[in-house]
Amino acid sequence: MKIKAIVGSLAALVLAQAALAGEAEVKKAVDPVLTELFGPGIKADAVRKLDKFNLYEIQIGGDLLYTDEKVGFLINGDVLDVQAKKNLTEERKQKLSQVKFSELPLDLAIKQVKGNGKRVLVTFEDPNCTYCRKLAKELQSVSDVTIYTFLYPILSPDSAEKSKNVWCASDRAKAWNELMLDGKQPASANCSHPIDKVVALGRKLNVRGTPAMIFADGTRIPGYMPAAMLEKALDKGSANVK
């Protein structure tokens, strides 16, 4: 029995090494193809063998492509498991987009506590974002949550100035809510602010649009969400925290 176990372990190790070798070879072959097709500096961040489909997953930031072992073609689209009725590409993207919540620099965000504040929500928002304003309205009916808002000015030329003025206000949460709910512009102000650090953080996390929401379990959801769906996402995020 011990001999069988050892042989089985060796076989698994050999297969794992072969897969890794294949992934490394595919990455080496696909990088110049990506550069040629999409421009200088575009390379695969990771390559993963999908044994079930005899394909290789090519990860570029938050995007996924697929190819064969010879890099004879590239597929830009979703892989659907018909039997399981799942969008495997979307599931994989969600997993890749997860954030280590404990590593977020929450001191760079505006903090609001509603009710007991037990549930937690992090958002990246631009002061000129229409859907951020819709999100602000939906959050009015959501209680028992602590909200951390990162001011992420990426949409308009004056977004950074508005973000700076909100951050420098004597009551940041009030200034933010008045801007997003009532359209009241914050008074011009100057102070030491973290806007550049937040922009760098957003780029590092590949936040491409606003609003972007991150829940306590690290799940990321791009875009606006109505209150009823927010409640469910907040409960799920809290329940999944280990």
PyRosetta script that sets phi, psi and omega in degrees:
from pyrosetta import init, pose_from_sequence

init()
pose = pose_from_sequence("MKIKAIVGSLAALVLAQAALAGEAEVKKAVDPVLTELFGPGIKADAVRKLDKFNLYEIQIGGDLLYTDEKVGFLINGDVLDVQAKKNLTEERKQKLSQVKFSELPLDLAIKQVKGNGKRVLVTFEDPNCTYCRKLAKELQSVSDVTIYTFLYPILSPDSAEKSKNVWCASDRAKAWNELMLDGKQPASANCSHPIDKVVALGRKLNVRGTPAMIFADGTRIPGYMPAAMLEKALDKGSANVK")
pose.set_psi(1, -38.3)
pose.set_omega(1, 179.4)
pose.set_phi(2, -65.0)
pose.set_psi(2, -39.6)
pose.set_omega(2, -179.8)
pose.set_phi(3, -62.7)
pose.set_psi(3, -43.5)
pose.set_omega(3, 178.9)
pose.set_phi(4, -61.8)
pose.set_psi(4, -40.3)
pose.set_omega(4, -179.8)
pose.set_phi(5, -64.8)
pose.set_psi(5, -41.4)
pose.set_omega(5, -179.7)
pose.set_phi(6, -65.6)
pose.set_psi(6, -44.9)
pose.set_omega(6, 178.8)
pose.set_phi(7, -60.6)
pose.set_psi(7, -42.2)
pose.set_omega(7, 179.1)
pose.set_phi(8, -63.1)
pose.set_psi(8, -41.5)
pose.set_omega(8, 178.9)
pose.set_phi(9, -64.5)
pose.set_psi(9, -41.9)
pose.set_omega(9, 178.6)
pose.set_phi(10, -63.8)
pose.set_psi(10, -40.8)
pose.set_omega(10, 179.6)
pose.set_phi(11, -63.4)
pose.set_psi(11, -42.6)
pose.set_omega(11, 179.0)
pose.set_phi(12, -63.8)
pose.set_psi(12, -39.5)
pose.set_omega(12, 179.6)
pose.set_phi(13, -64.8)
pose.set_psi(13, -42.7)
pose.set_omega(13, 178.9)
pose.set_phi(14, -61.8)
pose.set_psi(14, -44.1)
pose.set_omega(14, 179.7)
pose.set_phi(15, -63.8)
pose.set_psi(15, -40.6)
pose.set_omega(15, 179.9)
pose.set_phi(16, -64.8)
pose.set_psi(16, -42.6)
pose.set_omega(16, 179.3)
pose.set_phi(17, -64.7)
pose.set_psi(17, -38.2)
pose.set_omega(17, 179.0)
pose.set_phi(18, -64.6)
pose.set_psi(18, -40.4)
pose.set_omega(18, 179.7)
pose.set_phi(19, -64.8)
pose.set_psi(19, -42.9)
pose.set_omega(19, 179.6)
pose.set_phi(20, -63.8)
pose.set_psi(20, -39.6)
pose.set_omega(20, 178.4)
pose.set_phi(21, -62.4)
pose.set_psi(21, -42.0)
pose.set_omega(21, 179.2)
pose.set_phi(22, -63.6)
pose.set_psi(22, -41.0)
pose.set_omega(22, 179.5)
pose.set_phi(23, -64.2)
pose.set_psi(23, -41.2)
pose.set_omega(23, 179.3)
pose.set_phi(24, -65.3)
pose.set_psi(24, -40.0)
pose.set_omega(24, 179.8)
pose.set_phi(25, -66.6)
pose.set_psi(25, -41.3)
pose.set_omega(25, 179.3)
pose.set_phi(26, -65.1)
pose.set_psi(26, -41.6)
pose.set_omega(26, 178.5)
pose.set_phi(27, -61.4)
pose.set_psi(27, -43.0)
pose.set_omega(27, 179.7)
pose.set_phi(28, -61.3)
pose.set_psi(28, -37.3)
pose.set_omega(28, -178.0)
pose.set_phi(29, -79.8)
pose.set_psi(29, -32.9)
pose.set_omega(29, -173.3)
pose.set_phi(30, -83.3)
pose.set_psi(30, -26.6)
pose.set_omega(30, -177.1)
pose.set_phi(31, -57.1)
pose.set_psi(31, -48.6)
pose.set_omega(31, 178.5)
pose.set_phi(32, -65.8)
pose.set_psi(32, -28.3)
pose.set_omega(32, 176.6)
pose.set_phi(33, -67.1)
pose.set_psi(33, -43.8)
pose.set_omega(33, 179.1)
pose.set_phi(34, -63.3)
pose.set_psi(34, -41.0)
pose.set_omega(34, 178.5)
pose.set_phi(35, -62.8)
pose.set_psi(35, -41.1)
pose.set_omega(35, -179.5)
pose.set_phi(36, -67.6)
pose.set_psi(36, -40.4)
pose.set_omega(36, -176.3)
pose.set_phi(37, -79.5)
pose.set_psi(37, -39.6)
pose.set_omega(37, -169.7)
pose.set_phi(38, -114.7)
pose.set_psi(38, -7.5)
pose.set_omega(38, 175.1)
pose.set_phi(39, 115.0)
pose.set_psi(39, 166.3)
pose.set_omega(39, -178.4)
pose.set_phi(40, -58.1)
pose.set_psi(40, 141.8)
pose.set_omega(40, 176.3)
pose.set_phi(41, 86.4)
pose.set_psi(41, -9.4)
pose.set_omega(41, 179.5)
pose.set_phi(42, -86.3)
pose.set_psi(42, 111.7)
pose.set_omega(42, 178.6)
pose.set_phi(43, -137.2)
pose.set_psi(43, 164.4)
pose.set_omega(43, 179.1)
pose.set_phi(44, -73.7)
pose.set_psi(44, 130.9)
pose.set_omega(44, 174.3)
pose.set_phi(45, -76.3)
pose.set_psi(45, -30.5)
pose.set_omega(45, 179.5)
pose.set_phi(46, -161.1)
pose.set_psi(46, 153.7)
pose.set_omega(46, 176.1)
pose.set_phi(47, -129.2)
pose.set_psi(47, 133.6)
pose.set_omega(47, -177.4)
pose.set_phi(48, -134.8)
pose.set_psi(48, 132.7)
pose.set_omega(48, 180.0)
pose.set_phi(49, -77.2)
pose.set_psi(49, 130.2)
pose.set_omega(49, 174.6)
pose.set_phi(50, -106.9)
pose.set_psi(50, 91.2)
pose.set_omega(50, -173.1)
pose.set_phi(51, -59.9)
pose.set_psi(51, -37.7)
pose.set_omega(51, -175.5)
pose.set_phi(52, -61.5)
pose.set_psi(52, -30.9)
pose.set_omega(52, -176.2)
pose.set_phi(53, -111.9)
pose.set_psi(53, 0.5)
pose.set_omega(53, -176.9)
pose.set_phi(54, 54.2)
pose.set_psi(54, 41.8)
pose.set_omega(54, 178.9)
pose.set_phi(55, -127.0)
pose.set_psi(55, 165.3)
pose.set_omega(55, 173.7)
pose.set_phi(56, -117.1)
pose.set_psi(56, 130.6)
pose.set_omega(56, 177.7)
pose.set_phi(57, -86.4)
pose.set_psi(57, 127.1)
pose.set_omega(57, 178.4)
pose.set_phi(58, -107.7)
pose.set_psi(58, 115.2)
pose.set_omega(58, -179.9)
pose.set_phi(59, -99.1)
pose.set_psi(59, 124.5)
pose.set_omega(59, 175.5)
pose.set_phi(60, -126.3)
pose.set_psi(60, 98.6)
pose.set_omega(60, -174.1)
pose.set_phi(61, 63.4)
pose.set_psi(61, -123.3)
pose.set_omega(61, 177.7)
pose.set_phi(62, -97.0)
pose.set_psi(62, 7.1)
pose.set_omega(62, -178.5)
pose.set_phi(63, -101.6)
pose.set_psi(63, 154.4)
pose.set_omega(63, -179.9)
pose.set_phi(64, -128.5)
pose.set_psi(64, 135.7)
pose.set_omega(64, 170.9)
pose.set_phi(65, -124.6)
pose.set_psi(65, 167.8)
pose.set_omega(65, 179.2)
pose.set_phi(66, -133.5)
pose.set_psi(66, 148.7)
pose.set_omega(66, 178.8)
pose.set_phi(67, -148.9)
pose.set_psi(67, 172.8)
pose.set_omega(67, 175.1)
pose.set_phi(68, -96.6)
pose.set_psi(68, 178.3)
pose.set_omega(68, -175.6)
pose.set_phi(69, -66.1)
pose.set_psi(69, -20.0)
pose.set_omega(69, 179.8)
pose.set_phi(70, -97.8)
pose.set_psi(70, 0.9)
pose.set_omega(70, -176.1)
pose.set_phi(71, 51.8)
pose.set_psi(71, 45.6)
pose.set_omega(71, 179.7)
pose.set_phi(72, -84.5)
pose.set_psi(72, -14.2)
pose.set_omega(72, 179.4)
pose.set_phi(73, -156.3)
pose.set_psi(73, 161.8)
pose.set_omega(73, 172.2)
pose.set_phi(74, -126.1)
pose.set_psi(74, 134.2)
pose.set_omega(74, 177.6)
pose.set_phi(75, -109.5)
pose.set_psi(75, 123.6)
pose.set_omega(75, 176.8)
pose.set_phi(76, -111.5)
pose.set_psi(76, 94.0)
pose.set_omega(76, -176.9)
pose.set_phi(77, 175.0)
pose.set_psi(77, -179.7)
pose.set_omega(77, -177.1)
pose.set_phi(78, -89.7)
pose.set_psi(78, 143.6)
pose.set_omega(78, 172.0)
pose.set_phi(79, -98.2)
pose.set_psi(79, 120.9)
pose.set_omega(79, -177.5)
pose.set_phi(80, -110.5)
pose.set_psi(80, 131.0)
pose.set_omega(80, 174.0)
pose.set_phi(81, -91.6)
pose.set_psi(81, 102.8)
pose.set_omega(81, -173.6)
pose.set_phi(82, -64.4)
pose.set_psi(82, -43.3)
pose.set_omega(82, -176.9)
pose.set_phi(83, -66.0)
pose.set_psi(83, -44.1)
pose.set_omega(83, -179.3)
pose.set_phi(84, -82.9)
pose.set_psi(84, -10.4)
pose.set_omega(84, -178.4)
pose.set_phi(85, 56.2)
pose.set_psi(85, 50.9)
pose.set_omega(85, -179.5)
pose.set_phi(86, -129.2)
pose.set_psi(86, 145.6)
pose.set_omega(86, 171.2)
pose.set_phi(87, -92.8)
pose.set_psi(87, 97.2)
pose.set_omega(87, -174.8)
pose.set_phi(88, -66.9)
pose.set_psi(88, -33.3)
pose.set_omega(88, 178.5)
pose.set_phi(89, -65.6)
pose.set_psi(89, -44.3)
pose.set_omega(89, -179.7)
pose.set_phi(90, -65.4)
pose.set_psi(90, -40.3)
pose.set_omega(90, 177.8)
pose.set_phi(91, -61.5)
pose.set_psi(91, -42.3)
pose.set_omega(91, -179.5)
pose.set_phi(92, -66.2)
pose.set_psi(92, -40.7)
pose.set_omega(92, 178.8)
pose.set_phi(93, -62.6)
pose.set_psi(93, -40.4)
pose.set_omega(93, 179.0)
pose.set_phi(94, -63.8)
pose.set_psi(94, -39.7)
pose.set_omega(94, 178.7)
pose.set_phi(95, -65.8)
pose.set_psi(95, -43.3)
pose.set_omega(95, -179.4)
pose.set_phi(96, -66.9)
pose.set_psi(96, -28.5)
pose.set_omega(96, -176.7)
pose.set_phi(97, -84.9)
pose.set_psi(97, -5.0)
pose.set_omega(97, -179.2)
pose.set_phi(98, -61.3)
pose.set_psi(98, 145.9)
pose.set_omega(98, -175.7)
pose.set_phi(99, -115.5)
pose.set_psi(99, 143.5)
pose.set_omega(99, 172.6)
pose.set_phi(100, -77.5)
pose.set_psi(100, 98.5)
pose.set_omega(100, -171.7)
pose.set_phi(101, -57.1)
pose.set_psi(101, -38.8)
pose.set_omega(101, -176.5)
pose.set_phi(102, -64.9)
pose.set_psi(102, -18.3)
pose.set_omega(102, -178.0)
pose.set_phi(103, -94.9)
pose.set_psi(103, -1.8)
pose.set_omega(103, 178.9)
pose.set_phi(104, -71.8)
pose.set_psi(104, 132.3)
pose.set_omega(104, 179.2)
pose.set_phi(105, -79.4)
pose.set_psi(105, 78.0)
pose.set_omega(105, -172.4)
pose.set_phi(106, -65.1)
pose.set_psi(106, -15.6)
pose.set_omega(106, 177.2)
pose.set_phi(107, -69.8)
pose.set_psi(107, -12.3)
pose.set_omega(107, 177.9)
pose.set_phi(108, -92.2)
pose.set_psi(108, 4.1)
pose.set_omega(108, -176.5)
pose.set_phi(109, -114.4)
pose.set_psi(109, 157.5)
pose.set_omega(109, 173.5)
pose.set_phi(110, -78.6)
pose.set_psi(110, 128.7)
pose.set_omega(110, -176.7)
pose.set_phi(111, -106.0)
pose.set_psi(111, 132.0)
pose.set_omega(111, 174.0)
pose.set_phi(112, -131.5)
pose.set_psi(112, 133.6)
pose.set_omega(112, 178.2)
pose.set_phi(113, -115.2)
pose.set_psi(113, 124.5)
pose.set_omega(113, 179.3)
pose.set_phi(114, -118.4)
pose.set_psi(114, 129.3)
pose.set_omega(114, -178.8)
pose.set_phi(115, 63.4)
pose.set_psi(115, -135.9)
pose.set_omega(115, -178.8)
pose.set_phi(116, -79.8)
pose.set_psi(116, -10.5)
pose.set_omega(116, 175.2)
pose.set_phi(117, 65.7)
pose.set_psi(117, 16.0)
pose.set_omega(117, -174.6)
pose.set_phi(118, -68.2)
pose.set_psi(118, -37.9)
pose.set_omega(118, 177.9)
pose.set_phi(119, -83.2)
pose.set_psi(119, 154.3)
pose.set_omega(119, -174.0)
pose.set_phi(120, -130.0)
pose.set_psi(120, 137.8)
pose.set_omega(120, 177.5)
pose.set_phi(121, -136.2)
pose.set_psi(121, 131.3)
pose.set_omega(121, 173.4)
pose.set_phi(122, -112.0)
pose.set_psi(122, 135.1)
pose.set_omega(122, 177.3)
pose.set_phi(123, -129.1)
pose.set_psi(123, 148.4)
pose.set_omega(123, 168.3)
pose.set_phi(124, -109.0)
pose.set_psi(124, 121.6)
pose.set_omega(124, -174.0)
pose.set_phi(125, -139.2)
pose.set_psi(125, 147.8)
pose.set_omega(125, 176.2)
pose.set_phi(126, -107.7)
pose.set_psi(126, 135.6)
pose.set_omega(126, -178.3)
pose.set_phi(127, -63.2)
pose.set_psi(127, -16.4)
pose.set_omega(127, 178.0)
pose.set_phi(128, -101.6)
pose.set_psi(128, 13.2)
pose.set_omega(128, -175.7)
pose.set_phi(129, -86.4)
pose.set_psi(129, 118.9)
pose.set_omega(129, -179.8)
pose.set_phi(130, -62.0)
pose.set_psi(130, -44.3)
pose.set_omega(130, -178.1)
pose.set_phi(131, -74.1)
pose.set_psi(131, -21.2)
pose.set_omega(131, 172.6)
pose.set_phi(132, -67.3)
pose.set_psi(132, -37.1)
pose.set_omega(132, 177.3)
pose.set_phi(133, -66.5)
pose.set_psi(133, -39.0)
pose.set_omega(133, 176.4)
pose.set_phi(134, -64.4)
pose.set_psi(134, -39.9)
pose.set_omega(134, 178.4)
pose.set_phi(135, -63.0)
pose.set_psi(135, -40.8)
pose.set_omega(135, 178.9)
pose.set_phi(136, -59.1)
pose.set_psi(136, -40.7)
pose.set_omega(136, 178.8)
pose.set_phi(137, -66.5)
pose.set_psi(137, -40.8)
pose.set_omega(137, 179.1)
pose.set_phi(138, -64.8)
pose.set_psi(138, -37.4)
pose.set_omega(138, -178.4)
pose.set_phi(139, -67.6)
pose.set_psi(139, -15.9)
pose.set_omega(139, 178.2)
pose.set_phi(140, -62.8)
pose.set_psi(140, -29.1)
pose.set_omega(140, -178.4)
pose.set_phi(141, -98.7)
pose.set_psi(141, 6.4)
pose.set_omega(141, 178.9)
pose.set_phi(142, -103.9)
pose.set_psi(142, 127.1)
pose.set_omega(142, -178.3)
pose.set_phi(143, -118.6)
pose.set_psi(143, 179.6)
pose.set_omega(143, 179.3)
pose.set_phi(144, 53.0)
pose.set_psi(144, 51.9)
pose.set_omega(144, -178.4)
pose.set_phi(145, -147.2)
pose.set_psi(145, 142.8)
pose.set_omega(145, 170.8)
pose.set_phi(146, -104.3)
pose.set_psi(146, 124.1)
pose.set_omega(146, -176.1)
pose.set_phi(147, -110.2)
pose.set_psi(147, 126.7)
pose.set_omega(147, 174.2)
pose.set_phi(148, -112.1)
pose.set_psi(148, 116.4)
pose.set_omega(148, -177.0)
pose.set_phi(149, -107.4)
pose.set_psi(149, 114.9)
pose.set_omega(149, 173.2)
pose.set_phi(150, -87.6)
pose.set_psi(150, 123.2)
pose.set_omega(150, 178.1)
pose.set_phi(151, -78.7)
pose.set_psi(151, 112.0)
pose.set_omega(151, -170.1)
pose.set_phi(152, -122.6)
pose.set_psi(152, 82.6)
pose.set_omega(152, -172.7)
pose.set_phi(153, -80.6)
pose.set_psi(153, 96.7)
pose.set_omega(153, -176.9)
pose.set_phi(154, -128.4)
pose.set_psi(154, -2.2)
pose.set_omega(154, -170.7)
pose.set_phi(155, -97.2)
pose.set_psi(155, -40.8)
pose.set_omega(155, -173.1)
pose.set_phi(156, -134.3)
pose.set_psi(156, 159.2)
pose.set_omega(156, -179.4)
pose.set_phi(157, -57.6)
pose.set_psi(157, -34.0)
pose.set_omega(157, -177.6)
pose.set_phi(158, -94.7)
pose.set_psi(158, 6.1)
pose.set_omega(158, -179.5)
pose.set_phi(159, -60.8)
pose.set_psi(159, -40.2)
pose.set_omega(159, -178.9)
pose.set_phi(160, -65.8)
pose.set_psi(160, -39.7)
pose.set_omega(160, -179.8)
pose.set_phi(161, -65.2)
pose.set_psi(161, -44.0)
pose.set_omega(161, 178.8)
pose.set_phi(162, -64.5)
pose.set_psi(162, -40.5)
pose.set_omega(162, 179.2)
pose.set_phi(163, -62.6)
pose.set_psi(163, -42.9)
pose.set_omega(163, 179.4)
pose.set_phi(164, -62.3)
pose.set_psi(164, -43.0)
pose.set_omega(164, -178.8)
pose.set_phi(165, -65.8)
pose.set_psi(165, -37.4)
pose.set_omega(165, 176.9)
pose.set_phi(166, -64.4)
pose.set_psi(166, -46.8)
pose.set_omega(166, -177.4)
pose.set_phi(167, -63.5)
pose.set_psi(167, -35.6)
pose.set_omega(167, -176.9)
pose.set_phi(168, -83.9)
pose.set_psi(168, -3.4)
pose.set_omega(168, 178.7)
pose.set_phi(169, -67.8)
pose.set_psi(169, 153.0)
pose.set_omega(169, -179.9)
pose.set_phi(170, -64.5)
pose.set_psi(170, -31.9)
pose.set_omega(170, 175.5)
pose.set_phi(171, -125.1)
pose.set_psi(171, 95.2)
pose.set_omega(171, -174.2)
pose.set_phi(172, -62.6)
pose.set_psi(172, -44.8)
pose.set_omega(172, -178.3)
pose.set_phi(173, -61.8)
pose.set_psi(173, -42.5)
pose.set_omega(173, 179.7)
pose.set_phi(174, -65.0)
pose.set_psi(174, -44.7)
pose.set_omega(174, -179.6)
pose.set_phi(175, -62.5)
pose.set_psi(175, -39.8)
pose.set_omega(175, 179.8)
pose.set_phi(176, -66.2)
pose.set_psi(176, -47.7)
pose.set_omega(176, -178.0)
pose.set_phi(177, -65.5)
pose.set_psi(177, -38.2)
pose.set_omega(177, 178.4)
pose.set_phi(178, -65.2)
pose.set_psi(178, -36.3)
pose.set_omega(178, 178.6)
pose.set_phi(179, -69.2)
pose.set_psi(179, -46.9)
pose.set_omega(179, -173.8)
pose.set_phi(180, -78.5)
pose.set_psi(180, -32.7)
pose.set_omega(180, -176.7)
pose.set_phi(181, -92.7)
pose.set_psi(181, -35.8)
pose.set_omega(181, -173.4)
pose.set_phi(182, -116.7)
pose.set_psi(182, -6.6)
pose.set_omega(182, -179.2)
pose.set_phi(183, 75.4)
pose.set_psi(183, 13.0)
pose.set_omega(183, -179.7)
pose.set_phi(184, -77.5)
pose.set_psi(184, 119.3)
pose.set_omega(184, -177.8)
pose.set_phi(185, -74.0)
pose.set_psi(185, 136.8)
pose.set_omega(185, 177.8)
pose.set_phi(186, -70.0)
pose.set_psi(186, 149.6)
pose.set_omega(186, 178.9)
pose.set_phi(187, -65.9)
pose.set_psi(187, 146.1)
pose.set_omega(187, 178.3)
pose.set_phi(188, -62.7)
pose.set_psi(188, 133.2)
pose.set_omega(188, -176.6)
pose.set_phi(189, -152.8)
pose.set_psi(189, 160.7)
pose.set_omega(189, 177.4)
pose.set_phi(190, -131.9)
pose.set_psi(190, 135.5)
pose.set_omega(190, 176.5)
pose.set_phi(191, -166.5)
pose.set_psi(191, 175.5)
pose.set_omega(191, 174.8)
pose.set_phi(192, -74.4)
pose.set_psi(192, 122.3)
pose.set_omega(192, -174.6)
pose.set_phi(193, -131.2)
pose.set_psi(193, 159.7)
pose.set_omega(193, -176.1)
pose.set_phi(194, -100.6)
pose.set_psi(194, 18.3)
pose.set_omega(194, -171.8)
pose.set_phi(195, -56.8)
pose.set_psi(195, -45.6)
pose.set_omega(195, 179.9)
pose.set_phi(196, -62.4)
pose.set_psi(196, -38.5)
pose.set_omega(196, 178.9)
pose.set_phi(197, -66.2)
pose.set_psi(197, -38.3)
pose.set_omega(197, 179.4)
pose.set_phi(198, -67.3)
pose.set_psi(198, -41.0)
pose.set_omega(198, 177.6)
pose.set_phi(199, -61.4)
pose.set_psi(199, -42.5)
pose.set_omega(199, 178.1)
pose.set_phi(200, -63.7)
pose.set_psi(200, -39.6)
pose.set_omega(200, 178.1)
pose.set_phi(201, -63.5)
pose.set_psi(201, -45.6)
pose.set_omega(201, 179.8)
pose.set_phi(202, -60.7)
pose.set_psi(202, -40.3)
pose.set_omega(202, 178.2)
pose.set_phi(203, -66.9)
pose.set_psi(203, -39.5)
pose.set_omega(203, 178.4)
pose.set_phi(204, -61.8)
pose.set_psi(204, -38.3)
pose.set_omega(204, -179.6)
pose.set_phi(205, -86.4)
pose.set_psi(205, 1.6)
pose.set_omega(205, 179.1)
pose.set_phi(206, 62.1)
pose.set_psi(206, 40.5)
pose.set_omega(206, 174.8)
pose.set_phi(207, -81.3)
pose.set_psi(207, 110.3)
pose.set_omega(207, -172.8)
pose.set_phi(208, -100.0)
pose.set_psi(208, -14.9)
pose.set_omega(208, -178.2)
pose.set_phi(209, -151.6)
pose.set_psi(209, 168.5)
pose.set_omega(209, 178.8)
pose.set_phi(210, -126.3)
pose.set_psi(210, 149.4)
pose.set_omega(210, -5.6)
pose.set_phi(211, -75.0)
pose.set_psi(211, 154.5)
pose.set_omega(211, 170.0)
pose.set_phi(212, -125.3)
pose.set_psi(212, 130.9)
pose.set_omega(212, -175.4)
pose.set_phi(213, -115.3)
pose.set_psi(213, 139.7)
pose.set_omega(213, 176.8)
pose.set_phi(214, -126.0)
pose.set_psi(214, 130.6)
pose.set_omega(214, -177.9)
pose.set_phi(215, -102.4)
pose.set_psi(215, 172.2)
pose.set_omega(215, -170.5)
pose.set_phi(216, -59.1)
pose.set_psi(216, -28.2)
pose.set_omega(216, 180.0)
pose.set_phi(217, -87.4)
pose.set_psi(217, 5.0)
pose.set_omega(217, 179.0)
pose.set_phi(218, 92.4)
pose.set_psi(218, -4.7)
pose.set_omega(218, 178.8)
pose.set_phi(219, -65.5)
pose.set_psi(219, 135.1)
pose.set_omega(219, 179.6)
pose.set_phi(220, -113.5)
pose.set_psi(220, 134.6)
pose.set_omega(220, 176.8)
pose.set_phi(221, -128.3)
pose.set_psi(221, 117.9)
pose.set_omega(221, 178.4)
pose.set_phi(222, -82.2)
pose.set_psi(222, 140.3)
pose.set_omega(222, 173.1)
pose.set_phi(223, 98.8)
pose.set_psi(223, 177.7)
pose.set_omega(223, -178.0)
pose.set_phi(224, -78.4)
pose.set_psi(224, 150.5)
pose.set_omega(224, 179.1)
pose.set_phi(225, -143.8)
pose.set_psi(225, 132.0)
pose.set_omega(225, 178.5)
pose.set_phi(226, -67.7)
pose.set_psi(226, 161.7)
pose.set_omega(226, -172.2)
pose.set_phi(227, -55.9)
pose.set_psi(227, -43.5)
pose.set_omega(227, -177.6)
pose.set_phi(228, -60.8)
pose.set_psi(228, -42.0)
pose.set_omega(228, 178.1)
pose.set_phi(229, -71.6)
pose.set_psi(229, -35.1)
pose.set_omega(229, 176.5)
pose.set_phi(230, -61.0)
pose.set_psi(230, -42.8)
pose.set_omega(230, 179.4)
pose.set_phi(231, -57.5)
pose.set_psi(231, -46.1)
pose.set_omega(231, -178.9)
pose.set_phi(232, -66.0)
pose.set_psi(232, -41.5)
pose.set_omega(232, -179.8)
pose.set_phi(233, -66.3)
pose.set_psi(233, -38.6)
pose.set_omega(233, 177.9)
pose.set_phi(234, -65.6)
pose.set_psi(234, -42.5)
pose.set_omega(234, 178.9)
pose.set_phi(235, -64.6)
pose.set_psi(235, -44.0)
pose.set_omega(235, -179.8)
pose.set_phi(236, -64.7)
pose.set_psi(236, -43.2)
pose.set_omega(236, 179.6)
pose.set_phi(237, -61.7)
pose.set_psi(237, -40.3)
pose.set_omega(237, 179.0)
pose.set_phi(238, -69.7)
pose.set_psi(238, -39.6)
pose.set_omega(238, -177.6)
pose.set_phi(239, -68.4)
pose.set_psi(239, -28.8)
pose.set_omega(239, -176.5)
pose.set_phi(240, -86.5)
pose.set_psi(240, -4.3)
pose.set_omega(240, 178.6)
pose.set_phi(241, -73.6)
pose.set_psi(241, 125.9)
pose.set_omega(241, -177.5)
pose.set_phi(242, -92.6)
pose.dump_pdb("model.pdb")
